[in-house]
Amino acid sequence: MHPTLTFPTDLDLKRFLETYWQKRPALLRNAVATEFLTFPAEELAGLACEDGVESRLIQQTENNKWQLELGPLEEQAFEGLPESNWTLLVQDVDKHVPDVARLLEAFSFLPDWRLDDIMISYATDEGGVGPHTDNYDVFLVQAQGQRRWRLSESDYGDDDLLPDCPLRVLRHFETSEDWLLNPGDVLYLPPRLGHWGTAVGECMTWSIGMRGPSQDELLDAWLQFRCESSPSEYFHDNLAPGRKSPALILGSELDQARTLMQDLLPRDDDHFRRWFGSFVTEPKPDFEVEPLQHPVRPDWLQSQVSEGAVLIRHPWIRIACVDLDTGPALCAQGECFVAAPELQAALQCIAEQRLLLPEVLLALEPQSELWAWLCQLFNRGLLLIDE
């Protein structure tokens, strides 16, 4: 059984994407089966104490004061905490706990490269991170207990933030919606929408956060790649007699400067497609996957699968496919792996599934090219044998 996102009778996926996606909040009652939302608070606390795990312990004290402690946390950090008004948040739980990562299957209608992580928060009564905004889409899945969400349609900026606060908490909050979520409920929030979640008793919330580069990030990354991968053209003078002043920049010189800069902008070609697929699948810091120290041969990998081995996608990676003039390509970990044109259908099948069963792999064609290409992904560490 796979987790699914169930829409209410008056809101199907098509209408959600057309009417709500990146425009309006949407509350989906009983949208996820709670059997897929089991993760004990004790295990979350243990995860927050591990090296390489991003976590935060947040407390709200009197007079709207906030305290922030960044992980990895010490076990003593949980001793002496009050009975209310604190919360623990752990990022990228899906990359550490396979059972948690399964929830991502419910959001397969979204591009894989846009799914950033699953953050899990545990909160005591009245606990939360205060009213704030985010620059990304998020699905808030209530896993245990209840959480109250207040939403605001006001337009907030940096001037609205609480001064001298370790968190980006809004000073004032005008509530336009007030919803109480129960286990299995899902609240979708578009970017920049003000929201304020507070626990009603103890509760746990799973947040599926999206990723998407800003205009500045895209341009900066592309220009850096372009300058490193291609030789630069230099400014050429087009001198003529009769120049009025040596200090004056001529219009023709400004035109040439603009032309030089415009030539750096991407075109719709394989060069740009490969770059974009690699860029949007780059790993987060501390989640780089290392290649195998002892590479295997395609016939060895095929024999393992023939004997019943199941291949799984490495939990740290995200995958994107892109069509090149030379054939289909799979992008992961900031790299682009081009396949033969006849592997188009096989590549798409592999990219869409996190778990690759033997009967699926052995039915794909053509087998000879398939195993050579799969072995390349396996040796790169992108695919694993499920133990």
N, C-alpha and C positions, 0 to 999 in steps of 0.2 A: 504493500500500500504506500502510495506517495502522497505527500502533503499537497493540498490544493488551496487556492484562494477562492472562496465562494462569495459571489456577489449577490446582493438581495434581489428579489424578483423584479423590482422596478429600476434596477441598474445593472446592465450587462457590461462586459468588458469594452465593447465598442463605444458605448455611451460614456463610460468612465474616461476613456482616453480622449474622447472628443470634448467632453464638457468639464472634466475635473483636472486632468493631468496638467500640472504646472500652472493651474489657474485657480482652483478652489479646493478647500478641504473636503474630504469625504469620509463618513463614518460607516464602516461595514460591520454590522453586528453578526456574531457567530461565524466569522469568515474563515477561521482556521481551527481545525480539530485540536483540542488541548493535549491530546496524546503526543503531539509533536513538539510540545512546549514544556517539557520536563527537564529542568536543570536545577539541582538543589542549591540553595543559597550558600551552604557550606563549601561546596565545590567552587562556586564563583569566588568566594573569599580566598580559597586556596590558590586559585588561578591568579588572583591579583597580587599574590606574594611571590610569584615566579619571575625570574629574570626574563627579559625579552617580551613581557606582556604589558601592554599599556593600560594603566588603570588610574582611577581617581577616587579619592574619598572626600566627600563634600559635606560640610555641616553648616547649617544656618543657625546663628546665635541671635541674641536679643538685638533690637534696634536695626534689624535688616543687615546684619554683618555676616560675612561669609568666610569660611575657612576651607582651604584646598590643600590636600596632601597628595602628591603624585607618587605612583608606584615605580618599581615594585615595593609593595607595602611590607612592613614587618607584622608578624602576628600580634605583637603588642598594640598595634594601631587600633585593633578592634576591642581592646580591653578598656573598660571605663567609658564607653560611648553611651550617650543618653538613650532613653527609650524611644525618642522621636526626633524628627528634624535632621536626619542624615541619610545619605545615599551613597552607594558604591556603584561605580560604573567601570565596566571592563570592555575594551575595544577588541575587535577581531576575534571574538570567541569562536566563530565558524572556522577559523584557521587552526584552532587548537583542539576543538571537540567535533569530531565528524557527525555525531548525532544532531548537534546544533546546525551544522551546515546543511543538513537535509531540508531545512525550511526554505532555503533559496530556490528549491525546485518549484515552490508555489508561485514564484515570481518569474517564471520562464517566459512570460510575455514581454519582459523587458530585455534590452541588450545585455549580454553577459558582462561586457566590459564596463557597463554603467553601475553594476552592483559592487559597492565598496566593501561593506562588512556587515556583520551582525554585532551590535553592541548590546550587552545585557546590563540592565540596572536593577539593583535591589534597593528598596527604600523602606525605611520605617515610617510610621504614621507622620504625615505632613512633610515627609522628605521629598526633595527634588533639587533641581539646579536653578530655580528661579525663572521668571519670565525672560524670554530671549527670542532671537531669530536665528535661522540657519540659511546658508547659501545653497542648499541642496534639497532635493526631494527626500522624504523619509516616510516609511511605513512603520507606525508604532503598533506593535502587536502585544496585547495584554496577555501575559502568560499565567500569572498567579495574582490573586487578590484584586483590588480595585485601584484605579487611578483616575483622578479628576483632571480633565484637560479644559483649560480656558483658552480660547482663541481670540485674536484681535485683528481687525482689518485695518488698523492704523498703520501709517507709514513710519517706520522707525529707522534711525541712523545712529552713527557713533555718538552724536551729541545727546542721545537719549539714554546712554549707558550710565549705570551707577559709578560714580568716581571712586578711585582708590579701592577697586574690587578685583580680586583675582579671577573672577568670572565675568563674562559679558552679560550682566544682568541689567534689565531695563528698569529705570527709576519709576516710571509710571506705566500702567497697563490698563487699557480700556477694553473690557470684555465684550465681545460680540456673540460668542457661542460658549456654552458651558455644558460639557458632556462628561458622563461617568462611564468608564470602560470596565467591562467584566472580562474574565478569561475567555479567550477566543475572539474577542473584538479586535478590529484593526482600524486605526485612524491614519488616513493619508494626509500629509501636509505638503503643499507646494513650497518652493523656495521663498524666503523672506517673509513668511507669514509669522506674526508674533504668536507664541504659544507658551503655556505655563502648566506644567504637570505637577501635581502633588498627590502623594500616596494617601489612600484612605485605609488606614491600618497598614500592615506589611504587604508589599506587592513586588512583583518582578515584571519588567517590561523589556521586550526584545525590539530593538530598533534596526530596521533594515535601511541603511544609509546609501544614498546614491553618490556617484562621483561624476564630475563633468568639468572639463578644463574651462577656465575663463578665457576671454578674448586675449588678454595680455599673456597668459600662460601658453596658449597655442602659438601665438606669434613669436614669443621669446624662444620657445623650444624649437620651432621650425627654423628660425633664423640661425640659431646656434648649430643645428644639424646641417643646414644648407652651407654655412660658412666653413664647416669642418669637412664636408664631403665634396665640395666643388671649388675649383679655383675662382678667385674673384676677378671681376673686371675692374679696371681702373679708369678714373676720369681722364678724358682726353681733351686737350685744349683745341679749340677751333678758332685760332686767332685770325684777325683781319685788321687792316689799317683803319684808322679813323676812330679808334676807341676814345670816347670823350674823357674818361678818367680812369686811371689805373686802380682806383679805390672802388669803382662801381661794379657790382655783380650784375651781369647782363641776364636778360630773360632767357636767352638761349642756354646759358650756363645753369640756370635753375631748372630748365626743362631737362637737360642732360642728367642732372642729379636725380630728379624724380624718375627718369627712365631707368637709371642704374638701380634705384631702390625697388622699382616695380618689377624688375627682372628677377628679383629674389623671391617674389611671391609665388606660391605653389601653383602648378598647373594640374589638371586632371590626368595624371599619367602614373605609371607604375612606381616611379620614384616617390611621389607623394603618397600613394596608397600604402606602400610598404612602410613608409615613415609613420603615417597616422596609425596603422594597425599596431606597430611596435610601440608608439608613444602611449596609446591609451591602455596598453596591457603591461606597462612598466610596473615592477613590483614596488610595494611600499618599503621604506627602510626597514631593515631587519627581517624581510620576508623574501630575500633572494634565494632561489633554488639552485643548488650546486649540481653540476653534471656528475654522473657516476665516475668513480675513480677507476673502475674496471669495466669498460664498455662490453656489451654483449653482442652477439651476432643475430641477425634476423631469424635464422633457422632455430636458434635456441629459444627466442621469445615465442615463436610460432608453436614450438613443441610444448612449451609451458601452458599456453592457452589451450592447445588441443587436449591436454591432460586435465583441463578444468580450471586453470588459473583465471582469476578475474582481474582485469586492469581497471584502475581507478585514476581519476585526475588528481594530481597533487593538490591538496587543500589550499595551498597558498596562491595558486595561479588563477588568473582569469583569462579567458580565451576570446578571440575575435577572428572571424574569417573575412577575407577580402579577395576579390577576383582581380587577378593580374592578367595582362596580355599573354604572359607565358604560362598561365595556369592558375589554379586556386592556391591560396596560401592560408596557413593557420598562424596566427600571431599569439604569442604568450611570453611573459617575462621580458618584454621589450625586444623580442626577436621575431623574425618572420621566416616561417618554414614553408617553402614552395613545394607543391606536389605536382605530379604529372596530371595533365588535363583529364585523363580517364579516371582519376581518383576524386573527381568533384563530388559525387554522391557519397562516397565513403568518408571523405573529409568532413562533410556537413554532418553526417551521422555521428562521427566521433566527437565533433565539437559541441554537439547539443546534449551529450550525455556525460554525466559525471562518473557513472559506473558502466563499464563496458563488459558485457557478459560474453562468454566464449561463443555461444550460438550466434550472437550478433556479429562478432568479428569474423568468424569463420564463414559467414554467408556473404561477406562483402567481396566485391570484385574490383579490379583484378588482384588476386591473392599475392602474386610475386611482387608487384610494385607496392602493394599495401604493407607488407611486413618490413620491407626495407625502409619505408617512410615511418611506420610506427616505431621501428627500432631507433630511428633518429630521435624521436620524441622521448622514448624510454631512456636512452643514454643521456639525454639532456636533463633528465630528472623530472620531466613534466608528467609522465605516466608512472604509476607504481603498480606492483602486484599486491592485491589486497590480501593481507595476512589473516 
